[in-house]
Amino acid sequence: MANVRDLKKDINFVLGDIIEAVYVWQYTNTDKDTKQSEAIIDEAIVTFDELITKVNDKQAENKKAHFKAINQELETKGRALIDKINNLS
């Protein structure tokens, strides 16, 4: 990871792409209920807010480990959201 700006961009791009994928699913499945897909969007927004708050935390002792943990959390939560999108019916 190069710097904090790149981490913020990664968070924005990953979660933005997930939200976009949900919108594409909704557009292609207009006959299906959107409650589950809307919940995925809400979860992505909450995840974005949580991760950006952690990035902006100035109290971290070891910055490198702190940002690495945030990056790992982004990957874990992003994969979970993608799995939820894939399981939409």
N, C-alpha and C positions, 0 to 999 in steps of 0.2 A: 504494500500500500504506500503510495507516494505521499499523500498529505490529507488533511482534513477536508479540503475542498473536493478532492476526488471521492472520498468516502461519502460525502453528502450527495454528490452527483450520482454515485452508484445506488444509494438508497432511493433517490428520486426516480432514476431510470427503471430500476427493478420493480418497484411498487407501481409506478406509472404504467409499465408494460402489463403488469398483472391486471390492473383496473381496465386497461384497454382490451385485454383478452376477454374479460367478463362482459364488457359492452358488445364485443363482437359476438360472443355466445348469445347474448340477449337479442341482438339484431337478427341472428340466423335462426333463433328459436322463439319466434314471436308468439307461438301458440302455447308456450309453457309458462308456468308460474315463475315469477322473478324474485320471490322471497329469499331463496337460497343464494342467488347470485348477488342480490343487494347486500346480504349479510357478508359475503366475501369482500365486496367493495368497502363496507364499513370496517371490516377487520384489517384490510390493507391500509386504510386511513389511520386507524388507531396504531398500527404497527409503525407507520411512517412517523407519527407524532412521538411515539416512544423512542424510536431510534435517533431521531434528530435531537430530542432532549438529552439523550445519553451522549451524543457527539458533542453537544454544547456544554456538558458538565465540566467545569474547570477544577473540580475537587479530586480528580483521579490522581492516584499516586504514580502509577507507572503508565504513562500515556500510550506507549507502544502496545502493551498488553491490553489496555482498555480499548483501544481502537481495533485491535485484532479480534477481541471478543465481540465487539459490535458487528464487525464484518461477518463473523461466524454466525451470529444471531440473525443477521439479514439473510444469509444463505439458508439457514434452517427454516425460518418463518416463510421465506419466499417459496421454498420447495413445498411446504405444507399448503400454502395458498394455491399453488399450481396444481397440487394433487386434488384439492377441493374443486377447482375449475374442471379438471378432467373427470371428476365424478358427478358433475351436474347431470341431471336427467330431465 
